[in-house]
Amino acid sequence: MNSPYMDTPTASPLSPSNATQPGESLVRVEGLSKTFDLSASWLSRLLSGRQASLLRAVDGVSFTIPRGATLALVGESGCGKSTLARLLVGLHQPSSGKVLFDGADVHQSIRNDANGALARQLRQRVQMIFQDPYASLDPRWTVGEIVAEPLLEHGLASPGPALEERVGALLQSVGLSGSDRARFPHQFSGGQRQRISIARALATEPDFLVCDEPTSALDVSVQAQVLNLMRDLQRERGLTYLFISHNLAVVRYVSDSVGVMYLGRLVEWAPKARLFASPRHPYTRMLLDAIPKLRDTGRARTPVQGEVPDPLDPPTGCAFHPRCPSANERCRRERPILIGDETGVNAGRVACHAVEEGRLSG
Amino acid sequence: MSLLEVKDLVVEFPTRRGLLRALDGVSFAIAPGEILGVVGESGAGKSLTGAAIIGLLDPPGRIASGEIRLAGERIDQCSEVELRAIRGRRIGAIFQDPLASLDPLYSVGQQLIETIRTHLPLTEGQARQRAIELLEETGIPAPGERINHYPHQFSGGMRQRVVIALALAAQPQLVIADEPTTALDVSIQAQVIGLLKRICHDRGAAVMLITHDMGVIAETCDRVAVMYAGRIVEIGPVQQVIHAPAHPYTMGLMASIPDLETDRERLAQIDGAMPRLDAIPSGCAFHPRCPRTLERCRRERPELMAAGSTRAACWLHATEAEAEAEAAQ
């Protein structure tokens, strides 16, 4: 499976191509799981009589993202959304399942790839923006060096005036000035630093950006600047985004469709308009109800109950059942699967026995 | 009468490159039983205002001028010993990170009992009984058993409940809560906010709630003060400030918040960033970013003045305020 790609990298499935048109899926995730082994060593387990402990951070997640669209993933701490982001960009190897990028199996390609050419192509086309712009930029590098690195690393430019010009253009495209090249990250505010991260991510002209809480560390007025910028860049460059956030209001602004995660599983997926107008999963409803609102909607609110359980010891059946007002015996016993349409007017998938049986409206 | 009264508070930090004014003439008051929200972006001075009131300014920060009165009595000039008697007893504090507010080496019971006995004349047994009641009141299940547990045995939301119990242990008149829910997930945040609101209401304690989350303010507070570059730029009843803001900064801030109820094509944005303390613009500190700057804004610094149903520090409202002042005379 590896030799043809090595000899003719331009024809490889990961090279930039027009294989997928706007609207077709660029990213397809199938049954993706990641399990971390948090056990003590074999010997201390034997001596203390403790069991192995496995953390299923991501558990059988499937979704697709059409080219040029934004999928947002929401959920509370520990629901596995950041692990999923890292799986998608290849920072983690999955325990099972696969990620198809433009039709090619990302992790298998990397594994079978003797000289690393495919991994390079993947990294050129898939980039990531991290949450904390204070931690993701090297304080000892100038902004020019930070933005130029991916260009040099991928052989897209060589040192010289052309490179300088390209870095300057990238900085301008994110609203900074070309003369900022010579400055260091500490001379910039949080919002400006996040712009530098975006310029760096855009350097290799990627198709797909994975953004892990890109505005969570920013003040609201700065957040608005960065969100508007990300939206403009998406339109200009036809970018596809996976946008991870815990803030549903931000998600409503940026996304086309939304996936809700709970304890490593995708519990609901729907186009944005449907998810916000008629959320179906009890967890989605609870999340939407829990957010403090600027305007009093007058709608009766379900009081929020309980907390996210220990992911090392998740509840049986549906992981949400201990907090769910509609849980019954079947929910405690049997794990619901995600059912529903992926496309069409009734697009929307939900993993809930109560919805399936019609015990819950929706 | 106001329980807390802050008047022309100025906080300065002497540095090698000169004196930095982090708070410059902050004035407000909180009535007993009232919840005042303080919002603003990083560096606006909201946490510093809270720290100055409880006497926990990090050196070399110091109160350069102004007054802080608690129930009519000045507390800004108290010695450390006097302050210690006020903190915990008359002013309770809740901070963002519950893990940093609790000692990991003592059980929550030991910490609660120590706090109660420091401030109230109770025996060990009475204090323990009181600690259990407090934990129960803050919604911790099986408090009789949980009292012996250590902070690491509690989840984030439960820890913040313990911190609230600690802050309320001596029945303070004033609670200063600095970003109490920022480190918590939304589903837990709603529970903690509800608890704080109910428990302060029941006891008639005044609350100063510092946060950057307008949603939290809208659901919790009676009045809100908006801070920018070390000053209060607008203060008024919470619904008026949110729905009919008078200061251009508040207007920009409200329009830049993505909301859950409506789809928006584009968020309004305030270009630029808050000025650094060593480069505060002349006149109104917001003028370089303001879409409605007048000539006067560059020269003269506006004080808070009547502006519709709120008070705003903005020259746009000067004529209105003057007319009202004349009418009063």
Interface residues (C-beta under 8 A of the other chain):
Chain A: E76 S77 S189 G190 G191 Q192 D219 V220 S221 V222 Q223 A224 Q225 L227 N228 R231 H246 N247 L248 A249 V250 R252 Y253 A273 F276 M286 L287 L288 D289 A290 I291 P292 K293 L294 R295 T297 V304 E307 V308
Chain B: E41 S42 S155 G156 G157 M158 D185 V186 S187 I188 Q189 A190 Q191 I193 H212 D213 M214 G215 V216 A218 E219 T220 I242 H243 G252 L253 M254 S256 I257 P258 D259 L260 E261 D263 R264 R266 L267 A268 Q269 I270 D271 A273
